[in-house]
Amino acid sequence: MASLPLTSLLTSTNPAGFERATKHSFLRAAGMGQVATEKLSQWLAQDRLYAQAYVRFIGGLLTKVILPPCNPDSQKCRTPSTEERILDILVDSLNNIQRELKFFNEVAMEYGLDLTAVACSPNEEPFLAPGVFAPNPITRAYIDLFMSASSPGSSLLEGLTVLFATEYVYLHAWKFAASVMATSPATSIQPSPASFSTGAERDWDGGALRRKFIPNWSSAEFQKYVDTLRDVTDELAGRLKGAEEMEREKGKCVRWWRHILWLEERFWPEVDAP
């Protein structure tokens, strides 16, 4: 019996953890337009720090890609190698995150969001100086994870696993928010002039999440990117030789997956359940 592709193994591991990471109360509130501007600013400020660390993470993975020698006249070289496909997706990742950082700034300006907003829960007080903008403990843990996964001690497959896992979970989290939005009142997204006089419900953040962020992070383009990332990760994993090596490397990748689910669940800020 053929073994599962690596990413299928990952996505079938710890379904309860995946559920908690992708169906958090913050995402439900986001889909209903019930996240206040202050709360969104605090989360977005941390997500932007995460994105900046992501740039360094991708840079580390790029140093691990070794393109195979190839005779340009050979038939084999007319089909991109696994390494070339990995290089392409990593370059795409850098381009995507560059656009994302610009997108953060544009939406923040349009909706009056503060990208240096400070939030400090009672559980974080021992770790953060009051009023000082810095990564919170979970963001710091993500930054450390990226550094570890791109370090010389981790394989390219481990790094791709972390990249796939973070993007796959993020996509499905916002697809959940999009599904909530699809069943929530459309009038609260774009209120008519009469809404102001009648007091009809309006999005608490002015519409930043439901007009901008949710459509962007649940888009077909993002889905296509994650699908390509899945393909190259499975392709690289398929080159593992020997049962012992396969067992060892897949075990490492599963541990990365479980760690990311744990972090992602805690990366979403707490909100009152809608």
C-alpha distance (Angstrom), angle and dihedral (degrees) to the residues before:
residue distance angle dihedral
M1 . . .
A2 3.81 . .
S3 3.79 116.3 .
L4 3.79 120.7 -117.2
P5 3.80 117.6 -93.5
L6 3.79 109.0 -99.6
T7 3.81 96.2 -108.1
S8 3.81 91.2 48.6
L9 3.81 88.3 52.6
L10 3.79 90.1 50.3
T11 3.80 96.9 47.3
S12 3.81 91.1 48.8
T13 3.82 91.6 51.9
N14 3.82 119.0 95.7
P15 3.82 98.8 -4.0
A16 3.81 90.6 178.4
G17 3.80 90.5 57.5
F18 3.80 90.5 47.8
E19 3.80 90.1 51.5
R20 3.80 91.8 52.4
A21 3.81 92.2 46.3
T22 3.80 95.7 49.4
K23 3.81 103.3 34.6
H24 3.78 101.0 46.3
S25 3.79 120.7 153.8
F26 3.82 89.3 -112.6
L27 3.82 90.1 60.8
R28 3.79 91.9 48.1
A29 3.79 90.3 49.9
A30 3.81 89.7 47.5
G31 3.79 90.8 54.4
M32 3.80 90.2 51.1
G33 3.80 94.4 47.7
Q34 3.79 91.0 -114.6
V35 3.81 102.5 126.6
A36 3.80 113.1 107.6
T37 3.80 119.9 -129.3
E38 3.81 91.5 -114.8
K39 3.81 93.0 52.7
L40 3.80 92.3 45.4
S41 3.81 90.5 49.3
Q42 3.79 91.4 52.4
W43 3.80 92.8 50.3
L44 3.81 94.3 42.4
A45 3.80 91.5 51.1
Q46 3.81 89.3 57.2
D47 3.81 92.8 43.3
R48 3.80 89.1 53.9
L49 3.83 90.0 53.9
Y50 3.80 87.6 49.9
A51 3.82 89.7 51.9
Q52 3.79 91.8 51.3
A53 3.81 90.1 52.8
Y54 3.80 88.3 48.1
V55 3.83 89.2 62.9
R56 3.81 90.8 58.5
F57 3.81 90.0 44.4
I58 3.81 92.8 55.6
G59 3.80 89.7 46.2
G60 3.80 89.1 56.3
L61 3.80 91.9 50.2
L62 3.80 91.2 50.5
T63 3.81 89.5 60.4
K64 3.82 88.8 59.0
V65 3.82 95.6 56.9
I66 3.80 112.0 98.7
L67 3.79 112.5 -175.2
P68 3.81 112.9 -141.4
P69 3.80 120.0 -119.0
C70 3.76 112.0 -101.8
N71 3.79 138.7 -177.3
P72 3.83 104.7 -129.8
D73 3.80 89.8 -145.2
S74 3.80 94.2 58.5
Q75 3.79 122.7 99.9
K76 3.81 90.1 -131.4
C77 3.81 92.3 63.1
R78 3.78 92.2 57.5
T79 3.78 88.9 73.8
P80 3.82 115.5 65.0
S81 3.78 112.9 -109.9
T82 3.79 121.9 -126.4
E83 3.79 88.8 -103.7
E84 3.79 92.1 52.5
R85 3.79 91.1 50.3
I86 3.81 90.1 49.1
L87 3.80 90.0 50.0
D88 3.81 89.8 51.2
I89 3.81 93.9 51.2
L90 3.81 92.5 46.4
V91 3.80 90.8 51.6
D92 3.81 88.3 48.0
S93 3.81 88.2 51.2
L94 3.79 91.5 55.0
N95 3.80 91.7 47.6
N96 3.80 90.3 48.4
I97 3.78 94.6 51.0
Q98 3.80 91.4 47.1
R99 3.81 88.9 55.4
E100 3.79 89.5 44.5
L101 3.80 93.5 55.9
K102 3.80 90.3 50.3
F103 3.81 88.8 47.1
F104 3.81 90.4 54.0
N105 3.80 90.4 53.8
E106 3.82 94.3 46.1
V107 3.81 94.6 49.4
A108 3.80 91.9 42.8
M109 3.80 90.4 54.9
E110 3.80 93.3 45.4
Y111 3.81 95.5 49.2
G112 3.80 101.6 30.7
L113 3.81 96.4 -111.0
D114 3.79 121.2 163.5
L115 3.81 113.0 -132.5
T116 3.81 91.3 -167.8
A117 3.79 96.4 49.5
V118 3.78 113.7 146.7
A119 3.78 123.0 -141.1
C120 3.78 122.9 177.7
S121 3.78 120.4 -179.4
P122 3.82 120.9 -163.7
N123 3.82 89.6 -102.9
E124 3.81 91.0 56.2
E125 3.81 99.0 46.0
P126 3.84 95.1 95.5
F127 3.83 89.9 55.0
L128 3.82 103.5 43.2
A129 3.78 133.6 56.6
P130 3.83 108.2 -124.8
G131 3.79 112.5 -98.5
V132 3.83 94.9 4.6
F133 3.79 116.5 125.8
A134 3.80 109.8 -130.3
P135 3.79 140.1 125.6
N136 3.78 111.0 -66.1
P137 3.83 117.0 -129.9
I138 3.82 94.8 -89.1
T139 3.81 93.5 46.4
R140 3.80 88.4 48.4
A141 3.80 89.5 50.8
Y142 3.81 89.2 52.5
I143 3.82 90.9 49.7
D144 3.81 89.8 50.4
L145 3.81 90.2 48.1
F146 3.81 90.9 53.1
M147 3.80 91.0 49.3
S148 3.80 91.5 49.6
A149 3.81 95.2 46.0
S150 3.81 92.0 51.3
S151 3.80 95.9 41.7
P152 3.82 123.2 110.1
G153 3.80 88.6 -103.5
S154 3.81 93.5 64.3
S155 3.79 125.5 70.8
L156 3.78 125.6 -122.7
L157 3.80 87.7 -111.3
E158 3.80 90.9 56.6
G159 3.79 90.3 49.5
L160 3.81 92.5 49.6
T161 3.79 89.3 48.0
V162 3.81 90.4 55.8
L163 3.80 90.9 46.8
F164 3.80 92.7 48.7
A165 3.81 93.1 44.5
T166 3.80 95.5 50.8
E167 3.81 93.4 46.5
Y168 3.81 95.0 42.6
V169 3.80 93.0 50.7
Y170 3.81 92.3 44.5
L171 3.81 91.8 50.6
H172 3.79 93.2 50.1
A173 3.79 92.5 45.3
W174 3.80 91.5 56.7
K175 3.80 92.5 41.1
F176 3.79 85.6 59.1
A177 3.81 89.9 50.7
A178 3.82 88.4 49.0
S179 3.81 90.8 52.2
V180 3.82 89.6 52.6
M181 3.79 90.1 47.9
A182 3.81 90.9 51.8
T183 3.80 90.6 60.3
S184 3.82 96.4 40.7
P185 3.82 124.9 92.1
A186 3.79 110.7 -76.0
T187 3.80 90.4 -153.5
S188 3.79 90.5 72.2
I189 3.82 91.1 60.7
Q190 3.79 98.4 54.7
P191 3.79 109.6 13.3
S192 3.77 118.1 -160.9
P193 3.83 119.5 -124.3
A194 3.80 87.8 -100.5
S195 3.80 89.4 60.7
F196 3.78 91.2 70.6
S197 3.78 92.5 58.8
T198 3.79 96.5 40.7
G199 3.81 95.6 46.1
A200 3.82 93.3 -122.9
E201 3.81 114.9 175.7
R202 3.80 116.4 -81.0
D203 3.80 131.1 -172.0
W204 3.78 108.9 -89.2
D205 3.82 92.0 -134.8
G206 3.80 94.9 45.9
G207 3.79 91.2 -103.6
A208 3.82 101.2 -60.3
L209 3.79 94.3 130.4
R210 3.80 100.1 41.1
R211 3.80 97.3 37.0
K212 3.80 99.2 38.9
F213 3.78 120.7 6.2
I214 3.81 103.4 40.8
P215 3.84 95.1 47.6
N216 3.81 89.9 47.7
W217 3.80 96.5 48.5
S218 3.81 96.5 42.6
S219 3.81 96.7 43.6
A220 3.80 129.3 131.5
E221 3.81 88.3 -117.8
F222 3.80 91.4 58.1
Q223 3.81 90.1 46.4
K224 3.82 90.1 52.9
Y225 3.80 91.1 50.8
V226 3.82 92.0 50.8
D227 3.81 90.9 47.6
T228 3.81 90.7 53.6
L229 3.79 90.2 47.7
R230 3.79 89.4 51.7
D231 3.81 90.8 51.7
V232 3.81 96.5 51.7
T233 3.81 92.4 44.1
D234 3.80 90.9 53.2
E235 3.79 90.4 44.0
L236 3.80 92.0 54.6
A237 3.81 92.3 44.3
G238 3.81 89.3 51.0
R239 3.79 89.1 64.9
L240 3.80 93.6 63.9
K241 3.80 110.5 119.9
G242 3.78 126.5 -145.2
A243 3.78 130.7 16.1
E244 3.80 93.6 -100.3
E245 3.81 94.6 52.8
M246 3.80 91.6 45.0
E247 3.80 91.9 50.7
R248 3.79 92.8 47.6
E249 3.81 96.9 46.6
K250 3.79 95.3 42.6
G251 3.80 89.3 49.2
K252 3.81 89.6 55.9
C253 3.79 91.0 48.7
V254 3.80 92.7 50.8
R255 3.80 89.5 52.7
W256 3.80 90.1 52.8
W257 3.81 89.4 50.1
R258 3.80 93.3 51.1
H259 3.80 91.3 47.1
I260 3.81 91.8 51.8
L261 3.80 92.6 49.9
W262 3.79 89.2 51.8
L263 3.81 92.2 49.9
E264 3.79 95.7 42.7
E265 3.79 93.0 54.0
R266 3.80 88.6 55.4
F267 3.81 96.1 41.4
W268 3.81 91.2 72.7
P269 3.81 112.0 84.2
E270 3.76 120.1 -118.7
V271 3.79 116.3 -102.2
D272 3.76 133.9 171.0
A273 3.81 106.0 -88.3
P274 3.84 110.0 -105.8
